[in-house]
Amino acid sequence: MSKGLSITGIGAVSPAGWGVAPLMAALEAGVSLPLSEIERPLEDGTVRTPVLKVPADTSSVPKFPRLRRASPISKFAAAAAMEALGEERYQKSLAGEIRVGVIFTLTNGCVGYSNRFFGEVLKDPAVASPILFPETVFNAPSSHLSAMIGSRSPNDSLVGDGAGFFTGIDLAAEWIERG
């Protein structure tokens, strides 16, 4: 017996700003957001990649010990999730009054950490940090988020293409169907 799937809140962190309101305002205004560059040094030069960066204002990042040294993507996920949950549901999740499963969908993973790890391995395999193994960093944002909300429910990270969000919705429906 299906209990149904309901989306009861939304949150966003985007190049337009922190929160749904700045994102919607940028979309409605049709503004072009400014590009910046990420530089990656190589042996024979530097690769510059144009990117849309999230503004540096981190006042929306929840205060949680595991987020102090977390990657930006984990902080973005936490801020968006808190906006979507709202304070009341967040407190209910912490108290165990509601179950909140986490499905984190992304299109490219934590490439900064993977790039750093592989760079260290190539430069000097003896000093490559084991805390940066690529197979663990993809789930870091989801793991931090589940810990922050006190979730004792399922937690998955899905790395895919632009349609990955729909795969996440499908997985959520499957979880609900299974109880």
ChimeraX attribute file (.defattr): number of C-alpha atoms within 10 A of each C-alpha:
attribute: neighborCount
match mode: 1-to-1
recipient: residues
	/A:1	7
	/A:2	10
	/A:3	10
	/A:4	10
	/A:5	14
	/A:6	9
	/A:7	7
	/A:8	8
	/A:9	12
	/A:10	14
	/A:11	21
	/A:12	23
	/A:13	24
	/A:14	17
	/A:15	18
	/A:16	23
	/A:17	19
	/A:18	24
	/A:19	20
	/A:20	17
	/A:21	14
	/A:22	16
	/A:23	18
	/A:24	14
	/A:25	13
	/A:26	15
	/A:27	12
	/A:28	9
	/A:29	9
	/A:30	9
	/A:31	10
	/A:32	9
	/A:33	11
	/A:34	11
	/A:35	11
	/A:36	12
	/A:37	12
	/A:38	12
	/A:39	11
	/A:40	13
	/A:41	9
	/A:42	9
	/A:43	5
	/A:44	6
	/A:45	8
	/A:46	11
	/A:47	11
	/A:48	12
	/A:49	11
	/A:50	11
	/A:51	12
	/A:52	14
	/A:53	16
	/A:54	15
	/A:55	12
	/A:56	10
	/A:57	9
	/A:58	13
	/A:59	9
	/A:60	16
	/A:61	19
	/A:62	18
	/A:63	13
	/A:64	14
	/A:65	10
	/A:66	14
	/A:67	18
	/A:68	11
	/A:69	9
	/A:70	13
	/A:71	15
	/A:72	17
	/A:73	16
	/A:74	22
	/A:75	25
	/A:76	23
	/A:77	20
	/A:78	28
	/A:79	24
	/A:80	23
	/A:81	21
	/A:82	24
	/A:83	21
	/A:84	19
	/A:85	19
	/A:86	14
	/A:87	11
	/A:88	8
	/A:89	17
	/A:90	21
	/A:91	15
	/A:92	15
	/A:93	19
	/A:94	17
	/A:95	13
	/A:96	14
	/A:97	11
	/A:98	15
	/A:99	17
	/A:100	21
	/A:101	19
	/A:102	21
	/A:103	21
	/A:104	21
	/A:105	24
	/A:106	19
	/A:107	13
	/A:108	12
	/A:109	20
	/A:110	20
	/A:111	12
	/A:112	12
	/A:113	17
	/A:114	18
	/A:115	14
	/A:116	17
	/A:117	21
	/A:118	17
	/A:119	14
	/A:120	16
	/A:121	14
	/A:122	11
	/A:123	11
	/A:124	10
	/A:125	12
	/A:126	9
	/A:127	10
	/A:128	17
	/A:129	13
	/A:130	9
	/A:131	10
	/A:132	16
	/A:133	15
	/A:134	18
	/A:135	9
	/A:136	13
	/A:137	19
	/A:138	23
	/A:139	21
	/A:140	19
	/A:141	23
	/A:142	24
	/A:143	20
	/A:144	20
	/A:145	26
	/A:146	21
	/A:147	13
	/A:148	20
	/A:149	25
	/A:150	18
	/A:151	20
	/A:152	16
	/A:153	12
	/A:154	13
	/A:155	16
	/A:156	17
	/A:157	18
	/A:158	20
	/A:159	18
	/A:160	14
	/A:161	12
	/A:162	12
	/A:163	11
	/A:164	16
	/A:165	18
	/A:166	11
	/A:167	17
	/A:168	20
	/A:169	16
	/A:170	12
	/A:171	15
	/A:172	19
	/A:173	17
	/A:174	14
	/A:175	14
	/A:176	14
	/A:177	13
	/A:178	10
	/A:179	9
